[in-house]
Amino acid sequence: MDPDDRPQRPLDAVERQAHAWVVRLTSGEATAADGRRFRAWCESDPRHREAFGRARRQWEQVRLA
């Protein structure tokens, strides 16, 4: 089975938030207020920073494909 053919598990709430941050921060439309909210989100729970790192790596893989 090709790895791309495997069923994906649904994202949990933190993962969905992390993906939303990746989209916002790479959109070219993020504001200074977005940056402050993002930093506060990352600092509020270690899982947030970890999830953002994973989401960002996935985004980079998609962009390079």
GROMACS elastic network, one bead per residue, 0.5 to 0.9 nm:
[ bonds ]
;  ai    aj funct       b0    kb
    1     4     6  0.82259   500
    1     5     6  0.65230   500
    1     6     6  0.72619   500
    2     5     6  0.52787   500
    2     6     6  0.70807   500
    3     6     6  0.55789   500
    4     7     6  0.81855   500
    5     8     6  0.87839   500
    8    11     6  0.87057   500
   11    14     6  0.79418   500
   11    15     6  0.56048   500
   11    16     6  0.59712   500
   12    15     6  0.53183   500
   12    16     6  0.62052   500
   12    17     6  0.87073   500
   13    16     6  0.51045   500
   13    17     6  0.62017   500
   13    18     6  0.86244   500
   14    17     6  0.50705   500
   14    18     6  0.61299   500
   14    19     6  0.86612   500
   14    47     6  0.74955   500
   14    48     6  0.63785   500
   14    51     6  0.68260   500
   14    52     6  0.87526   500
   15    19     6  0.61794   500
   15    20     6  0.85343   500
   15    48     6  0.79422   500
   15    51     6  0.56373   500
   15    52     6  0.74600   500
   15    54     6  0.86475   500
   15    55     6  0.74450   500
   16    19     6  0.51727   500
   16    20     6  0.61735   500
   16    21     6  0.86807   500
   16    51     6  0.89184   500
   17    21     6  0.62428   500
   17    22     6  0.87490   500
   17    48     6  0.82641   500
   17    51     6  0.85690   500
   17    52     6  0.82920   500
   18    21     6  0.50575   500
   18    22     6  0.63365   500
   18    23     6  0.87449   500
   18    48     6  0.68297   500
   18    49     6  0.81670   500
   18    50     6  0.89031   500
   18    51     6  0.57745   500
   18    53     6  0.82518   500
   18    54     6  0.84296   500
   18    55     6  0.62284   500
   18    56     6  0.83287   500
   19    22     6  0.50469   500
   19    23     6  0.62815   500
   19    24     6  0.86180   500
   19    51     6  0.82570   500
   19    52     6  0.69131   500
   19    54     6  0.89425   500
   19    55     6  0.55106   500
   19    56     6  0.76590   500
   19    59     6  0.86365   500
   20    23     6  0.51410   500
   20    24     6  0.61438   500
   20    25     6  0.85537   500
   21    24     6  0.50073   500
   21    25     6  0.58654   500
   21    26     6  0.83256   500
   21    38     6  0.72412   500
   21    52     6  0.74916   500
   21    55     6  0.88440   500
   22    25     6  0.52561   500
   22    26     6  0.59881   500
   22    27     6  0.83156   500
   22    52     6  0.72064   500
   22    55     6  0.68358   500
   22    56     6  0.61210   500
   22    59     6  0.76778   500
   23    26     6  0.53966   500
   23    27     6  0.59114   500
   23    59     6  0.87692   500
   24    27     6  0.52123   500
   24    28     6  0.77611   500
   24    29     6  0.71278   500
   24    30     6  0.59972   500
   24    34     6  0.82574   500
   25    28     6  0.68508   500
   25    29     6  0.74094   500
   25    30     6  0.54463   500
   25    31     6  0.86992   500
   25    34     6  0.80014   500
   25    35     6  0.80248   500
   25    38     6  0.88688   500
   26    29     6  0.78184   500
   26    30     6  0.76353   500
   27    30     6  0.67049   500
   28    31     6  0.88781   500
   30    33     6  0.80227   500
   30    34     6  0.57881   500
   30    35     6  0.71869   500
   31    35     6  0.64296   500
   31    36     6  0.87940   500
   32    36     6  0.63637   500
   32    37     6  0.87033   500
   33    36     6  0.50468   500
   33    37     6  0.61724   500
   33    38     6  0.84831   500
   34    37     6  0.50583   500
   34    38     6  0.59716   500
   34    39     6  0.85694   500
   35    38     6  0.50294   500
   35    39     6  0.61830   500
   35    40     6  0.85904   500
   36    39     6  0.52032   500
   36    40     6  0.61948   500
   36    41     6  0.85662   500
   37    40     6  0.50821   500
   37    41     6  0.60571   500
   37    42     6  0.86300   500
   38    41     6  0.50034   500
   38    42     6  0.61806   500
   38    43     6  0.85987   500
   39    42     6  0.51117   500
   39    43     6  0.61318   500
   39    44     6  0.85670   500
   40    43     6  0.51124   500
   40    44     6  0.60457   500
   41    44     6  0.52433   500
   41    45     6  0.72220   500
   41    48     6  0.68133   500
   41    49     6  0.82104   500
   42    45     6  0.62088   500
   42    46     6  0.68683   500
   42    47     6  0.80507   500
   42    48     6  0.51715   500
   42    50     6  0.86680   500
   42    52     6  0.82065   500
   43    46     6  0.68380   500
   43    48     6  0.77606   500
   43    49     6  0.75500   500
   44    47     6  0.88258   500
   44    48     6  0.75739   500
   45    48     6  0.54930   500
   45    49     6  0.73641   500
   46    49     6  0.55176   500
   46    50     6  0.64975   500
   46    51     6  0.87268   500
   47    50     6  0.50830   500
   47    51     6  0.59487   500
   47    52     6  0.84416   500
   48    51     6  0.51601   500
   48    52     6  0.60736   500
   48    53     6  0.86004   500
   49    52     6  0.50955   500
   49    53     6  0.62188   500
   49    54     6  0.87810   500
   50    53     6  0.51382   500
   50    54     6  0.64152   500
   50    55     6  0.87112   500
   51    54     6  0.51426   500
   51    55     6  0.61199   500
   51    56     6  0.85007   500
   52    55     6  0.50012   500
   52    56     6  0.59322   500
   52    57     6  0.85078   500
   53    56     6  0.51178   500
   53    57     6  0.62005   500
   53    58     6  0.86569   500
   54    57     6  0.51693   500
   54    58     6  0.62529   500
   54    59     6  0.86506   500
   55    58     6  0.50929   500
   55    59     6  0.61779   500
   55    60     6  0.86833   500
   56    60     6  0.62200   500
   56    61     6  0.86897   500
   57    60     6  0.50558   500
   57    61     6  0.62546   500
   57    62     6  0.86983   500
   58    61     6  0.51006   500
   58    62     6  0.62858   500
   58    63     6  0.86757   500
   59    62     6  0.51335   500
   59    63     6  0.61948   500
   59    64     6  0.86740   500
   60    63     6  0.50582   500
   60    64     6  0.61768   500
   60    65     6  0.86376   500
   61    64     6  0.51751   500
   61    65     6  0.61714   500
   62    65     6  0.51829   500
